[in-house]
Amino acid sequence: MPPDPRSLQRRLFGLPSGADATTAISYRDAADRVAGIDDPVQLDELMNRAATAGDAMLLRAALAHAYQHGWRSLVTTYGGAAADELLNAA
């Protein structure tokens, strides 16, 4: 049975299960921050900084933004195996 794309999206882009209020606020702020980015190069730079800093919520929000814009190379670069599954299931 192929993987469920919605489940993979939640795993990649959503809040971790059991996330507390601070994590939820951090994710919402990160999603707001990336919402205005319309250049994949600019998003790549932000994702690189987030990955280097260990900012998981910013990276998740940026992954969701990249996926929504169809910037597959960013999703595969920063999303790992779950991203590959999602892109192959779509």
PDB file with SEQRES, HELIX, SHEET and CRYST1 records, atoms N, CA, C and O in Angstrom:
SEQRES   1 A   90  MET PRO PRO ASP PRO ARG SER LEU GLN ARG ARG LEU PHE          
SEQRES   2 A   90  GLY LEU PRO SER GLY ALA ASP ALA THR THR ALA ILE SER          
SEQRES   3 A   90  TYR ARG ASP ALA ALA ASP ARG VAL ALA GLY ILE ASP ASP          
SEQRES   4 A   90  PRO VAL GLN LEU ASP GLU LEU MET ASN ARG ALA ALA THR          
SEQRES   5 A   90  ALA GLY ASP ALA MET LEU LEU ARG ALA ALA LEU ALA HIS          
SEQRES   6 A   90  ALA TYR GLN HIS GLY TRP ARG SER LEU VAL THR THR TYR          
SEQRES   7 A   90  GLY GLY ALA ALA ALA ASP GLU LEU LEU ASN ALA ALA              
HELIX    1 AA1 PRO A    5  PHE A   13  1                                   9    
HELIX    2 AA2 ALA A   21  ALA A   35  1                                  15    
HELIX    3 AA3 PRO A   40  ALA A   53  1                                  14    
HELIX    4 AA4 ALA A   56  HIS A   69  1                                  14    
HELIX    5 AA5 ARG A   72  ALA A   89  1                                  18    
CRYST1    1.000    1.000    1.000  90.00  90.00  90.00 P 1           1          
ATOM      1  N   MET A   1       0.843  -1.175   0.000  1.00  0.00           N  
ATOM      2  CA  MET A   1       0.000   0.000   0.000  1.00  0.00           C  
ATOM      3  C   MET A   1       0.894   1.247   0.000  1.00  0.00           C  
ATOM      4  O   MET A   1       1.804   1.343   0.823  1.00  0.00           O  
ATOM      5  N   PRO A   2       0.652   2.203  -0.907  1.00  0.00           N  
ATOM      6  CA  PRO A   2       1.490   3.405  -0.960  1.00  0.00           C  
ATOM      7  C   PRO A   2       1.281   4.274   0.272  1.00  0.00           C  
ATOM      8  O   PRO A   2       0.219   4.227   0.894  1.00  0.00           O  
ATOM      9  N   PRO A   3       2.285   5.062   0.624  1.00  0.00           N  
ATOM     10  CA  PRO A   3       2.153   5.921   1.801  1.00  0.00           C  
ATOM     11  C   PRO A   3       1.073   6.978   1.574  1.00  0.00           C  
ATOM     12  O   PRO A   3       0.859   7.429   0.449  1.00  0.00           O  
ATOM     13  N   ASP A   4       0.408   7.360   2.639  1.00  0.00           N  
ATOM     14  CA  ASP A   4      -0.630   8.378   2.595  1.00  0.00           C  
ATOM     15  C   ASP A   4       0.033   9.760   2.535  1.00  0.00           C  
ATOM     16  O   ASP A   4       0.731  10.143   3.474  1.00  0.00           O  
ATOM     17  N   PRO A   5      -0.173  10.519   1.441  1.00  0.00           N  
ATOM     18  CA  PRO A   5       0.481  11.830   1.324  1.00  0.00           C  
ATOM     19  C   PRO A   5       0.149  12.786   2.475  1.00  0.00           C  
ATOM     20  O   PRO A   5       1.011  13.553   2.901  1.00  0.00           O  
ATOM     21  N   ARG A   6      -1.075  12.751   2.977  1.00  0.00           N  
ATOM     22  CA  ARG A   6      -1.439  13.653   4.095  1.00  0.00           C  
ATOM     23  C   ARG A   6      -0.644  13.319   5.353  1.00  0.00           C  
ATOM     24  O   ARG A   6      -0.189  14.211   6.070  1.00  0.00           O  
ATOM     25  N   SER A   7      -0.485  12.036   5.607  1.00  0.00           N  
ATOM     26  CA  SER A   7       0.285  11.614   6.770  1.00  0.00           C  
ATOM     27  C   SER A   7       1.749  12.050   6.638  1.00  0.00           C  
ATOM     28  O   SER A   7       2.361  12.506   7.603  1.00  0.00           O  
ATOM     29  N   LEU A   8       2.295  11.904   5.436  1.00  0.00           N  
ATOM     30  CA  LEU A   8       3.674  12.330   5.204  1.00  0.00           C  
ATOM     31  C   LEU A   8       3.807  13.849   5.340  1.00  0.00           C  
ATOM     32  O   LEU A   8       4.802  14.337   5.875  1.00  0.00           O  
ATOM     33  N   GLN A   9       2.814  14.592   4.862  1.00  0.00           N  
ATOM     34  CA  GLN A   9       2.850  16.052   5.001  1.00  0.00           C  
ATOM     35  C   GLN A   9       2.844  16.456   6.468  1.00  0.00           C  
ATOM     36  O   GLN A   9       3.604  17.333   6.879  1.00  0.00           O  
ATOM     37  N   ARG A  10       1.982  15.814   7.258  1.00  0.00           N  
ATOM     38  CA  ARG A  10       1.938  16.132   8.693  1.00  0.00           C  
ATOM     39  C   ARG A  10       3.281  15.826   9.354  1.00  0.00           C  
ATOM     40  O   ARG A  10       3.764  16.592  10.188  1.00  0.00           O  
ATOM     41  N   ARG A  11       3.881  14.689   8.968  1.00  0.00           N  
ATOM     42  CA  ARG A  11       5.162  14.297   9.560  1.00  0.00           C  
ATOM     43  C   ARG A  11       6.270  15.284   9.207  1.00  0.00           C  
ATOM     44  O   ARG A  11       7.120  15.593  10.042  1.00  0.00           O  
ATOM     45  N   LEU A  12       6.259  15.776   7.975  1.00  0.00           N  
ATOM     46  CA  LEU A  12       7.294  16.708   7.527  1.00  0.00           C  
ATOM     47  C   LEU A  12       7.045  18.150   7.955  1.00  0.00           C  
ATOM     48  O   LEU A  12       7.963  18.841   8.399  1.00  0.00           O  
ATOM     49  N   PHE A  13       5.811  18.594   7.821  1.00  0.00           N  
ATOM     50  CA  PHE A  13       5.520  20.018   7.936  1.00  0.00           C  
ATOM     51  C   PHE A  13       4.752  20.410   9.185  1.00  0.00           C  
ATOM     52  O   PHE A  13       4.750  21.584   9.555  1.00  0.00           O  
ATOM     53  N   GLY A  14       4.114  19.482   9.833  1.00  0.00           N  
ATOM     54  CA  GLY A  14       3.255  19.815  10.967  1.00  0.00           C  
ATOM     55  C   GLY A  14       4.012  19.894  12.275  1.00  0.00           C  
ATOM     56  O   GLY A  14       5.217  19.656  12.352  1.00  0.00           O  
ATOM     57  N   LEU A  15       3.259  20.235  13.284  1.00  0.00           N  
ATOM     58  CA  LEU A  15       3.838  20.253  14.632  1.00  0.00           C  
ATOM     59  C   LEU A  15       4.110  18.819  15.088  1.00  0.00           C  
ATOM     60  O   LEU A  15       3.352  17.906  14.760  1.00  0.00           O  
ATOM     61  N   PRO A  16       5.174  18.627  15.831  1.00  0.00           N  
ATOM     62  CA  PRO A  16       5.420  17.297  16.393  1.00  0.00           C  
ATOM     63  C   PRO A  16       4.276  16.920  17.336  1.00  0.00           C  
ATOM     64  O   PRO A  16       3.711  17.789  17.999  1.00  0.00           O  
ATOM     65  N   SER A  17       3.934  15.641  17.401  1.00  0.00           N  
ATOM     66  CA  SER A  17       2.857  15.256  18.308  1.00  0.00           C  
ATOM     67  C   SER A  17       3.259  15.572  19.737  1.00  0.00           C  
ATOM     68  O   SER A  17       4.405  15.374  20.140  1.00  0.00           O  
ATOM     69  N   GLY A  18       2.302  16.062  20.482  1.00  0.00           N  
ATOM     70  CA  GLY A  18       2.548  16.451  21.865  1.00  0.00           C  
ATOM     71  C   GLY A  18       3.231  17.793  22.015  1.00  0.00           C  
ATOM     72  O   GLY A  18       3.741  18.116  23.088  1.00  0.00           O  
ATOM     73  N   ALA A  19       3.247  18.594  20.930  1.00  0.00           N  
ATOM     74  CA  ALA A  19       3.912  19.895  20.986  1.00  0.00           C  
ATOM     75  C   ALA A  19       3.222  20.795  22.014  1.00  0.00           C  
ATOM     76  O   ALA A  19       1.996  20.829  22.115  1.00  0.00           O  
ATOM     77  N   ASP A  20       4.035  21.510  22.761  1.00  0.00           N  
ATOM     78  CA  ASP A  20       3.483  22.428  23.752  1.00  0.00           C  
ATOM     79  C   ASP A  20       3.154  23.778  23.100  1.00  0.00           C  
ATOM     80  O   ASP A  20       3.412  23.990  21.915  1.00  0.00           O  
ATOM     81  N   ALA A  21       2.587  24.669  23.889  1.00  0.00           N  
ATOM     82  CA  ALA A  21       2.150  25.974  23.371  1.00  0.00           C  
ATOM     83  C   ALA A  21       3.315  26.792  22.819  1.00  0.00           C  
ATOM     84  O   ALA A  21       3.159  27.488  21.816  1.00  0.00           O  
ATOM     85  N   THR A  22       4.465  26.717  23.455  1.00  0.00           N  
ATOM     86  CA  THR A  22       5.629  27.469  22.987  1.00  0.00           C  
ATOM     87  C   THR A  22       6.069  26.984  21.610  1.00  0.00           C  
ATOM     88  O   THR A  22       6.422  27.791  20.751  1.00  0.00           O  
ATOM     89  N   THR A  23       6.048  25.693  21.401  1.00  0.00           N  
ATOM     90  CA  THR A  23       6.418  25.129  20.104  1.00  0.00           C  
ATOM     91  C   THR A  23       5.408  25.546  19.044  1.00  0.00           C  
ATOM     92  O   THR A  23       5.786  25.884  17.922  1.00  0.00           O  
ATOM     93  N   ALA A  24       4.132  25.524  19.392  1.00  0.00           N  
ATOM     94  CA  ALA A  24       3.088  25.936  18.447  1.00  0.00           C  
ATOM     95  C   ALA A  24       3.258  27.397  18.047  1.00  0.00           C  
ATOM     96  O   ALA A  24       3.105  27.741  16.875  1.00  0.00           O  
ATOM     97  N   ILE A  25       3.568  28.245  18.996  1.00  0.00           N  
ATOM     98  CA  ILE A  25       3.781  29.665  18.707  1.00  0.00           C  
ATOM     99  C   ILE A  25       5.026  29.841  17.847  1.00  0.00           C  
ATOM    100  O   ILE A  25       5.030  30.647  16.917  1.00  0.00           O  
ATOM    101  N   SER A  26       6.071  29.097  18.150  1.00  0.00           N  
ATOM    102  CA  SER A  26       7.296  29.156  17.360  1.00  0.00           C  
ATOM    103  C   SER A  26       7.026  28.758  15.915  1.00  0.00           C  
ATOM    104  O   SER A  26       7.525  29.395  14.987  1.00  0.00           O  
ATOM    105  N   TYR A  27       6.235  27.703  15.725  1.00  0.00           N  
ATOM    106  CA  TYR A  27       5.907  27.252  14.369  1.00  0.00           C  
ATOM    107  C   TYR A  27       5.081  28.309  13.640  1.00  0.00           C  
ATOM    108  O   TYR A  27       5.340  28.604  12.473  1.00  0.00           O  
ATOM    109  N   ARG A  28       4.098  28.873  14.318  1.00  0.00           N  
ATOM    110  CA  ARG A  28       3.253  29.902  13.694  1.00  0.00           C  
ATOM    111  C   ARG A  28       4.084  31.107  13.289  1.00  0.00           C  
ATOM    112  O   ARG A  28       3.897  31.652  12.201  1.00  0.00           O  
ATOM    113  N   ASP A  29       4.998  31.528  14.149  1.00  0.00           N  
ATOM    114  CA  ASP A  29       5.883  32.652  13.821  1.00  0.00           C  
ATOM    115  C   ASP A  29       6.775  32.317  12.631  1.00  0.00           C  
ATOM    116  O   ASP A  29       7.001  33.158  11.761  1.00  0.00           O  
ATOM    117  N   ALA A  30       7.276  31.099  12.597  1.00  0.00           N  
ATOM    118  CA  ALA A  30       8.133  30.678  11.486  1.00  0.00           C  
ATOM    119  C   ALA A  30       7.342  30.640  10.178  1.00  0.00           C  
ATOM    120  O   ALA A  30       7.847  31.051   9.133  1.00  0.00           O  
ATOM    121  N   ALA A  31       6.110  30.151  10.236  1.00  0.00           N  
ATOM    122  CA  ALA A  31       5.271  30.102   9.031  1.00  0.00           C  
ATOM    123  C   ALA A  31       4.998  31.520   8.522  1.00  0.00           C  
ATOM    124  O   ALA A  31       5.014  31.760   7.315  1.00  0.00           O  
ATOM    125  N   ASP A  32       4.750  32.445   9.430  1.00  0.00           N  
ATOM    126  CA  ASP A  32       4.555  33.847   9.034  1.00  0.00           C  
ATOM    127  C   ASP A  32       5.824  34.411   8.398  1.00  0.00           C  
ATOM    128  O   ASP A  32       5.760  35.169   7.429  1.00  0.00           O  
ATOM    129  N   ARG A  33       6.955  34.041   8.943  1.00  0.00           N  
ATOM    130  CA  ARG A  33       8.238  34.548   8.431  1.00  0.00           C  
ATOM    131  C   ARG A  33       8.512  34.087   7.002  1.00  0.00           C  
ATOM    132  O   ARG A  33       9.009  34.868   6.190  1.00  0.00           O  
ATOM    133  N   VAL A  34       8.200  32.846   6.687  1.00  0.00           N  
ATOM    134  CA  VAL A  34       8.498  32.328   5.352  1.00  0.00           C  
ATOM    135  C   VAL A  34       7.400  32.641   4.340  1.00  0.00           C  
ATOM    136  O   VAL A  34       7.624  32.516   3.136  1.00  0.00           O  
ATOM    137  N   ALA A  35       6.232  33.040   4.800  1.00  0.00           N  
ATOM    138  CA  ALA A  35       5.086  33.243   3.906  1.00  0.00           C  
ATOM    139  C   ALA A  35       5.372  34.245   2.789  1.00  0.00           C  
ATOM    140  O   ALA A  35       4.856  34.091   1.682  1.00  0.00           O  
ATOM    141  N   GLY A  36       6.168  35.249   3.053  1.00  0.00           N  
ATOM    142  CA  GLY A  36       6.430  36.275   2.060  1.00  0.00           C  
ATOM    143  C   GLY A  36       7.585  35.973   1.118  1.00  0.00           C  
ATOM    144  O   GLY A  36       7.893  36.785   0.245  1.00  0.00           O  
ATOM    145  N   ILE A  37       8.214  34.847   1.273  1.00  0.00           N  
ATOM    146  CA  ILE A  37       9.370  34.517   0.425  1.00  0.00           C  
ATOM    147  C   ILE A  37       8.881  33.934  -0.891  1.00  0.00           C  
ATOM    148  O   ILE A  37       8.191  32.915  -0.913  1.00  0.00           O  
ATOM    149  N   ASP A  38       9.244  34.590  -1.986  1.00  0.00           N  
ATOM    150  CA  ASP A  38       8.821  34.097  -3.296  1.00  0.00           C  
ATOM    151  C   ASP A  38      10.005  33.753  -4.193  1.00  0.00           C  
ATOM    152  O   ASP A  38       9.851  33.600  -5.405  1.00  0.00           O  
ATOM    153  N   ASP A  39      11.175  33.635  -3.597  1.00  0.00           N  
ATOM    154  CA  ASP A  39      12.399  33.307  -4.331  1.00  0.00           C  
ATOM    155  C   ASP A  39      13.019  32.057  -3.716  1.00  0.00           C  
ATOM    156  O   ASP A  39      13.373  32.070  -2.537  1.00  0.00           O  
ATOM    157  N   PRO A  40      13.159  30.974  -4.487  1.00  0.00           N  
ATOM    158  CA  PRO A  40      13.704  29.746  -3.912  1.00  0.00           C  
ATOM    159  C   PRO A  40      15.134  29.885  -3.405  1.00  0.00           C  
ATOM    160  O   PRO A  40      15.530  29.179  -2.477  1.00  0.00           O  
ATOM    161  N   VAL A  41      15.912  30.780  -3.998  1.00  0.00           N  
ATOM    162  CA  VAL A  41      17.287  30.980  -3.521  1.00  0.00           C  
ATOM    163  C   VAL A  41      17.267  31.589  -2.122  1.00  0.00           C  
ATOM    164  O   VAL A  41      18.033  31.186  -1.247  1.00  0.00           O  
ATOM    165  N   GLN A  42      16.389  32.555  -1.924  1.00  0.00           N  
ATOM    166  CA  GLN A  42      16.266  33.180  -0.603  1.00  0.00           C  
ATOM    167  C   GLN A  42      15.780  32.159   0.429  1.00  0.00           C  
ATOM    168  O   GLN A  42      16.266  32.133   1.560  1.00  0.00           O  
ATOM    169  N   LEU A  43      14.818  31.318   0.032  1.00  0.00           N  
ATOM    170  CA  LEU A  43      14.329  30.297   0.961  1.00  0.00           C  
ATOM    171  C   LEU A  43      15.420  29.275   1.259  1.00  0.00           C  
ATOM    172  O   LEU A  43      15.531  28.808   2.392  1.00  0.00           O  
ATOM    173  N   ASP A  44      16.218  28.924   0.270  1.00  0.00           N  
ATOM    174  CA  ASP A  44      17.326  27.993   0.475  1.00  0.00           C  
ATOM    175  C   ASP A  44      18.302  28.544   1.513  1.00  0.00           C  
ATOM    176  O   ASP A  44      18.753  27.812   2.394  1.00  0.00           O  
ATOM    177  N   GLU A  45      18.625  29.821   1.410  1.00  0.00           N  
ATOM    178  CA  GLU A  45      19.533  30.433   2.376  1.00  0.00           C  
ATOM    179  C   GLU A  45      18.951  30.375   3.783  1.00  0.00           C  
ATOM    180  O   GLU A  45      19.663  30.073   4.741  1.00  0.00           O  
ATOM    181  N   LEU A  46      17.660  30.663   3.908  1.00  0.00           N  
ATOM    182  CA  LEU A  46      17.012  30.618   5.217  1.00  0.00           C  
ATOM    183  C   LEU A  46      16.986  29.183   5.752  1.00  0.00           C  
ATOM    184  O   LEU A  46      17.223  28.957   6.938  1.00  0.00           O  
ATOM    185  N   MET A  47      16.700  28.221   4.880  1.00  0.00           N  
ATOM    186  CA  MET A  47      16.659  26.824   5.302  1.00  0.00           C  
ATOM    187  C   MET A  47      18.040  26.339   5.737  1.00  0.00           C  
ATOM    188  O   MET A  47      18.160  25.573   6.693  1.00  0.00           O  
ATOM    189  N   ASN A  48      19.064  26.778   5.048  1.00  0.00           N  
ATOM    190  CA  ASN A  48      20.422  26.413   5.428  1.00  0.00           C  
ATOM    191  C   ASN A  48      20.754  26.960   6.814  1.00  0.00           C  
ATOM    192  O   ASN A  48      21.328  26.258   7.646  1.00  0.00           O  
ATOM    193  N   ARG A  49      20.390  28.214   7.052  1.00  0.00           N  
ATOM    194  CA  ARG A  49      20.633  28.801   8.380  1.00  0.00           C  
ATOM    195  C   ARG A  49      19.834  28.070   9.459  1.00  0.00           C  
ATOM    196  O   ARG A  49      20.345  27.812  10.549  1.00  0.00           O  
ATOM    197  N   ALA A  50      18.577  27.737   9.152  1.00  0.00           N  
ATOM    198  CA  ALA A  50      17.739  27.021  10.124  1.00  0.00           C  
ATOM    199  C   ALA A  50      18.320  25.640  10.429  1.00  0.00           C  
ATOM    200  O   ALA A  50      18.358  25.225  11.588  1.00  0.00           O  
ATOM    201  N   ALA A  51      18.772  24.931   9.397  1.00  0.00           N  
ATOM    202  CA  ALA A  51      19.354  23.600   9.597  1.00  0.00           C  
ATOM    203  C   ALA A  51      20.630  23.693  10.425  1.00  0.00           C  
ATOM    204  O   ALA A  51      20.855  22.882  11.323  1.00  0.00           O  
ATOM    205  N   THR A  52      21.459  24.680  10.121  1.00  0.00           N  
ATOM    206  CA  THR A  52      22.713  24.861  10.850  1.00  0.00           C  
ATOM    207  C   THR A  52      22.460  25.201  12.315  1.00  0.00           C  
ATOM    208  O   THR A  52      23.168  24.726  13.204  1.00  0.00           O  
ATOM    209  N   ALA A  53      21.446  26.026  12.556  1.00  0.00           N  
ATOM    210  CA  ALA A  53      21.137  26.461  13.923  1.00  0.00           C  
ATOM    211  C   ALA A  53      20.305  25.442  14.698  1.00  0.00           C  
ATOM    212  O   ALA A  53      20.115  25.581  15.907  1.00  0.00           O  
ATOM    213  N   GLY A  54      19.811  24.418  14.003  1.00  0.00           N  
ATOM    214  CA  GLY A  54      18.963  23.440  14.679  1.00  0.00           C  
ATOM    215  C   GLY A  54      17.562  23.964  14.954  1.00  0.00           C  
ATOM    216  O   GLY A  54      16.896  23.505  15.882  1.00  0.00           O  
ATOM    217  N   ASP A  55      17.110  24.930  14.144  1.00  0.00           N  
ATOM    218  CA  ASP A  55      15.780  25.517  14.322  1.00  0.00           C  
ATOM    219  C   ASP A  55      14.757  24.662  13.578  1.00  0.00           C  
ATOM    220  O   ASP A  55      14.418  24.937  12.427  1.00  0.00           O  
ATOM    221  N   ALA A  56      14.279  23.634  14.246  1.00  0.00           N  
ATOM    222  CA  ALA A  56      13.389  22.657  13.611  1.00  0.00           C  
ATOM    223  C   ALA A  56      12.070  23.265  13.172  1.00  0.00           C  
ATOM    224  O   ALA A  56      11.545  22.883  12.126  1.00  0.00           O  
ATOM    225  N   MET A  57      11.517  24.197  13.933  1.00  0.00           N  
ATOM    226  CA  MET A  57      10.227  24.774  13.564  1.00  0.00           C  
ATOM    227  C   MET A  57      10.348  25.654  12.328  1.00  0.00           C  
ATOM    228  O   MET A  57       9.466  25.638  11.469  1.00  0.00           O  
ATOM    229  N   LEU A  58      11.426  26.418  12.227  1.00  0.00           N  
ATOM    230  CA  LEU A  58      11.627  27.237  11.037  1.00  0.00           C  
ATOM    231  C   LEU A  58      11.863  26.342   9.825  1.00  0.00           C  
ATOM    232  O   LEU A  58      11.372  26.628   8.733  1.00  0.00           O  
ATOM    233  N   LEU A  59      12.602  25.276  10.013  1.00  0.00           N  
ATOM    234  CA  LEU A  59      12.857  24.357   8.907  1.00  0.00           C  
ATOM    235  C   LEU A  59      11.566  23.677   8.460  1.00  0.00           C  
ATOM    236  O   LEU A  59      11.341  23.528   7.259  1.00  0.00           O  
ATOM    237  N   ARG A  60      10.720  23.265   9.388  1.00  0.00           N  
ATOM    238  CA  ARG A  60       9.437  22.649   9.028  1.00  0.00           C  
ATOM    239  C   ARG A  60       8.561  23.625   8.250  1.00  0.00           C  
ATOM    240  O   ARG A  60       7.972  23.266   7.231  1.00  0.00           O  
ATOM    241  N   ALA A  61       8.481  24.859   8.737  1.00  0.00           N  
ATOM    242  CA  ALA A  61       7.663  25.869   8.051  1.00  0.00           C  
ATOM    243  C   ALA A  61       8.212  26.159   6.663  1.00  0.00           C  
ATOM    244  O   ALA A  61       7.445  26.322   5.715  1.00  0.00           O  
ATOM    245  N   ALA A  62       9.523  26.225   6.535  1.00  0.00           N  
ATOM    246  CA  ALA A  62      10.143  26.479   5.238  1.00  0.00           C  
ATOM    247  C   ALA A  62       9.943  25.294   4.298  1.00  0.00           C  
ATOM    248  O   ALA A  62       9.740  25.489   3.100  1.00  0.00           O  
ATOM    249  N   LEU A  63       9.998  24.074   4.818  1.00  0.00           N  
ATOM    250  CA  LEU A  63       9.730  22.891   4.003  1.00  0.00           C  
ATOM    251  C   LEU A  63       8.302  22.926   3.457  1.00  0.00           C  
ATOM    252  O   LEU A  63       8.071  22.639   2.282  1.00  0.00           O  
ATOM    253  N   ALA A  64       7.359  23.275   4.310  1.00  0.00           N  
ATOM    254  CA  ALA A  64       5.966  23.369   3.868  1.00  0.00           C  
ATOM    255  C   ALA A  64       5.828  24.415   2.769  1.00  0.00           C  
ATOM    256  O   ALA A  64       5.131  24.192   1.779  1.00  0.00           O  
ATOM    257  N   HIS A  65       6.483  25.540   2.938  1.00  0.00           N  
ATOM    258  CA  HIS A  65       6.429  26.623   1.950  1.00  0.00           C  
ATOM    259  C   HIS A  65       7.047  26.170   0.622  1.00  0.00           C  
ATOM    260  O   HIS A  65       6.495  26.432  -0.447  1.00  0.00           O  
ATOM    261  N   ALA A  66       8.171  25.506   0.698  1.00  0.00           N  
ATOM    262  CA  ALA A  66       8.825  25.006  -0.513  1.00  0.00           C  
ATOM    263  C   ALA A  66       7.932  23.991  -1.221  1.00  0.00           C  
ATOM    264  O   ALA A  66       7.818  24.014  -2.447  1.00  0.00           O  
ATOM    265  N   TYR A  67       7.310  23.116  -0.470  1.00  0.00           N  
ATOM    266  CA  TYR A  67       6.431  22.103  -1.053  1.00  0.00           C  
ATOM    267  C   TYR A  67       5.234  22.759  -1.740  1.00  0.00           C  
ATOM    268  O   TYR A  67       4.862  22.377  -2.850  1.00  0.00           O  
ATOM    269  N   GLN A  68       4.636  23.743  -1.078  1.00  0.00           N  
ATOM    270  CA  GLN A  68       3.477  24.432  -1.643  1.00  0.00           C  
ATOM    271  C   GLN A  68       3.821  25.177  -2.925  1.00  0.00           C  
ATOM    272  O   GLN A  68       2.969  25.335  -3.799  1.00  0.00           O  
ATOM    273  N   HIS A  69       5.064  25.637  -3.043  1.00  0.00           N  
ATOM    274  CA  HIS A  69       5.488  26.356  -4.238  1.00  0.00           C  
ATOM    275  C   HIS A  69       6.073  25.434  -5.317  1.00  0.00           C  
ATOM    276  O   HIS A  69       6.424  25.892  -6.405  1.00  0.00           O  
ATOM    277  N   GLY A  70       6.174  24.151  -5.015  1.00  0.00           N  
ATOM    278  CA  GLY A  70       6.700  23.203  -5.992  1.00  0.00           C  
ATOM    279  C   GLY A  70       8.212  23.251  -6.143  1.00  0.00           C  
ATOM    280  O   GLY A  70       8.747  22.840  -7.172  1.00  0.00           O  
ATOM    281  N   TRP A  71       8.902  23.746  -5.130  1.00  0.00           N  
ATOM    282  CA  TRP A  71      10.365  23.812  -5.159  1.00  0.00           C  
ATOM    283  C   TRP A  71      10.914  22.485  -4.636  1.00  0.00           C  
ATOM    284  O   TRP A  71      11.424  22.393  -3.520  1.00  0.00           O  
ATOM    285  N   ARG A  72      10.792  21.466  -5.478  1.00  0.00           N  
ATOM    286  CA  ARG A  72      11.118  20.092  -5.100  1.00  0.00           C  
ATOM    287  C   ARG A  72      12.558  19.921  -4.625  1.00  0.00           C  
ATOM    288  O   ARG A  72      12.820  19.156  -3.697  1.00  0.00           O  
ATOM    289  N   SER A  73      13.487  20.630  -5.258  1.00  0.00           N  
ATOM    290  CA  SER A  73      14.892  20.449  -4.868  1.00  0.00           C  
ATOM    291  C   SER A  73      15.117  20.864  -3.418  1.00  0.00           C  
ATOM    292  O   SER A  73      15.920  20.247  -2.718  1.00  0.00           O  
ATOM    293  N   LEU A  74      14.421  21.902  -2.959  1.00  0.00           N  
ATOM    294  CA  LEU A  74      14.563  22.310  -1.561  1.00  0.00           C  
ATOM    295  C   LEU A  74      13.942  21.275  -0.629  1.00  0.00           C  
ATOM    296  O   LEU A  74      14.481  20.982   0.438  1.00  0.00           O  
ATOM    297  N   VAL A  75      12.819  20.731  -1.040  1.00  0.00           N  
ATOM    298  CA  VAL A  75      12.157  19.720  -0.208  1.00  0.00           C  
ATOM    299  C   VAL A  75      13.043  18.489  -0.075  1.00  0.00           C  
ATOM    300  O   VAL A  75      13.184  17.941   1.018  1.00  0.00           O  
ATOM    301  N   THR A  76      13.636  18.053  -1.173  1.00  0.00           N  
ATOM    302  CA  THR A  76      14.482  16.862  -1.096  1.00  0.00           C  
ATOM    303  C   THR A  76      15.793  17.144  -0.373  1.00  0.00           C  
ATOM    304  O   THR A  76      16.315  16.277   0.327  1.00  0.00           O  
ATOM    305  N   THR A  77      16.328  18.350  -0.539  1.00  0.00           N  
ATOM    306  CA  THR A  77      17.594  18.688   0.120  1.00  0.00           C  
ATOM    307  C   THR A  77      17.447  18.706   1.634  1.00  0.00           C  
ATOM    308  O   THR A  77      18.306  18.194   2.351  1.00  0.00           O  
ATOM    309  N   TYR A  78      16.358  19.296   2.122  1.00  0.00           N  
ATOM    310  CA  TYR A  78      16.217  19.493   3.564  1.00  0.00           C  
ATOM    311  C   TYR A  78      15.228  18.544   4.240  1.00  0.00           C  
ATOM    312  O   TYR A  78      15.169  18.488   5.468  1.00  0.00           O  
ATOM    313  N   GLY A  79      14.459  17.807   3.461  1.00  0.00           N  
ATOM    314  CA  GLY A  79      13.407  16.985   4.046  1.00  0.00           C  
ATOM    315  C   GLY A  79      13.759  15.542   4.315  1.00  0.00           C  
ATOM    316  O   GLY A  79      13.037  14.856   5.038  1.00  0.00           O  
ATOM    317  N   GLY A  80      14.849  15.065   3.750  1.00  0.00           N  
ATOM    318  CA  GLY A  80      15.280  13.701   4.009  1.00  0.00           C  
ATOM    319  C   GLY A  80      14.389  12.653   3.384  1.00  0.00           C  
ATOM    320  O   GLY A  80      13.703  12.915   2.396  1.00  0.00           O  
ATOM    321  N   ALA A  81      14.399  11.472   3.958  1.00  0.00           N  
ATOM    322  CA  ALA A  81      13.692  10.316   3.400  1.00  0.00           C  
ATOM    323  C   ALA A  81      12.185  10.535   3.359  1.00  0.00           C  
ATOM    324  O   ALA A  81      11.534  10.098   2.410  1.00  0.00           O  
ATOM    325  N   ALA A  82      11.615  11.195   4.358  1.00  0.00           N  
ATOM    326  CA  ALA A  82      10.178  11.432   4.358  1.00  0.00           C  
ATOM    327  C   ALA A  82       9.772  12.318   3.191  1.00  0.00           C  
ATOM    328  O   ALA A  82       8.696  12.136   2.620  1.00  0.00           O  
ATOM    329  N   ALA A  83      10.617  13.269   2.831  1.00  0.00           N  
ATOM    330  CA  ALA A  83      10.341  14.134   1.677  1.00  0.00           C  
ATOM    331  C   ALA A  83      10.360  13.324   0.398  1.00  0.00           C  
ATOM    332  O   ALA A  83       9.516  13.527  -0.474  1.00  0.00           O  
ATOM    333  N   ASP A  84      11.307  12.413   0.271  1.00  0.00           N  
ATOM    334  CA  ASP A  84      11.378  11.574  -0.918  1.00  0.00           C  
ATOM    335  C   ASP A  84      10.104  10.732  -1.045  1.00  0.00           C  
ATOM    336  O   ASP A  84       9.559  10.581  -2.138  1.00  0.00           O  
ATOM    337  N   GLU A  85       9.638  10.188   0.080  1.00  0.00           N  
ATOM    338  CA  GLU A  85       8.399   9.411   0.062  1.00  0.00           C  
ATOM    339  C   GLU A  85       7.222  10.263  -0.376  1.00  0.00           C  
ATOM    340  O   GLU A  85       6.405   9.831  -1.189  1.00  0.00           O  
ATOM    341  N   LEU A  86       7.133  11.480   0.165  1.00  0.00           N  
ATOM    342  CA  LEU A  86       6.027  12.375  -0.148  1.00  0.00           C  
ATOM    343  C   LEU A  86       6.039  12.748  -1.620  1.00  0.00           C  
ATOM    344  O   LEU A  86       4.999  12.700  -2.278  1.00  0.00           O  
ATOM    345  N   LEU A  87       7.185  13.115  -2.140  1.00  0.00           N  
ATOM    346  CA  LEU A  87       7.269  13.527  -3.533  1.00  0.00           C  
ATOM    347  C   LEU A  87       6.989  12.360  -4.484  1.00  0.00           C  
ATOM    348  O   LEU A  87       6.435  12.559  -5.565  1.00  0.00           O  
ATOM    349  N   ASN A  88       7.363  11.169  -4.090  1.00  0.00           N  
ATOM    350  CA  ASN A  88       7.084  10.002  -4.925  1.00  0.00           C  
ATOM    351  C   ASN A  88       5.618   9.571  -4.846  1.00  0.00           C  
ATOM    352  O   ASN A  88       5.094   8.956  -5.775  1.00  0.00           O  
ATOM    353  N   ALA A  89       4.964   9.897  -3.733  1.00  0.00           N  
ATOM    354  CA  ALA A  89       3.552   9.538  -3.564  1.00  0.00           C  
ATOM    355  C   ALA A  89       2.631  10.519  -4.260  1.00  0.00           C  
ATOM    356  O   ALA A  89       1.488  10.184  -4.575  1.00  0.00           O  
ATOM    357  N   ALA A  90       3.117  11.730  -4.505  1.00  0.00           N  
ATOM    358  CA  ALA A  90       2.266  12.778  -5.100  1.00  0.00           C  
ATOM    359  C   ALA A  90       2.036  12.544  -6.570  1.00  0.00           C  
ATOM    360  O   ALA A  90       1.345  13.329  -7.219  1.00  0.00           O  
TER     361      ALA A  90                                                      
END                                                                             
